[in-house]
């Protein structure tokens, strides 16, 4: 699984790209969390807003990959 990311400190957001697919659908997961999918239903990336307050991992796709990534970048996580 490919990982790339962008952080926008001005809006307190992180985007974690997990694959190269073209986004055709975005799912609102609540609490400022969005999952992007390609035409085949493969997860392309996850946008997380309000990351300075920590990120709720409940219900996130690819939970383990995202948790590891956030922890490595010193972003607090909770479930």
Residue pairs with C-beta under 8 A, 6 or more apart in sequence:
1 18
1 19
1 62
1 65
2 17
2 18
2 19
2 20
3 16
3 17
3 18
3 65
3 69
4 16
4 17
5 14
5 15
5 16
5 17
5 69
5 73
6 14
6 15
6 17
7 13
7 14
7 51
7 73
8 14
8 15
11 49
12 49
12 50
12 51
12 52
12 53
13 32
13 47
13 48
13 49
13 50
13 51
14 47
14 48
14 51
14 70
14 73
14 75
15 45
15 46
15 47
15 48
16 45
16 46
16 48
16 66
16 69
17 44
17 45
18 43
18 44
18 45
18 46
18 62
18 65
19 38
19 42
19 43
19 44
19 45
20 44
21 37
21 38
21 39
21 40
21 42
21 44
22 38
22 39
22 44
23 36
23 37
23 38
23 44
23 45
24 37
24 38
24 39
25 36
25 37
26 34
26 35
26 36
26 37
27 34
27 35
27 36
27 37
28 34
29 35
29 59
29 60
30 59
31 50
31 56
32 48
32 49
32 50
33 46
33 47
33 48
33 49
33 55
33 56
33 60
34 46
34 47
34 48
35 43
35 45
35 46
35 60
35 61
36 43
36 44
36 45
36 46
36 47
37 43
37 44
38 44
43 61
43 62
46 60
46 61
46 62
46 66
48 55
48 70
51 70
51 75
53 76
54 75
54 76
54 77
54 78
55 66
55 70
55 75
55 76
55 77
55 78
56 77
56 78
56 79
57 63
57 66
57 67
57 77
57 78
57 79
58 79
60 66
67 77
70 76
70 77
71 77
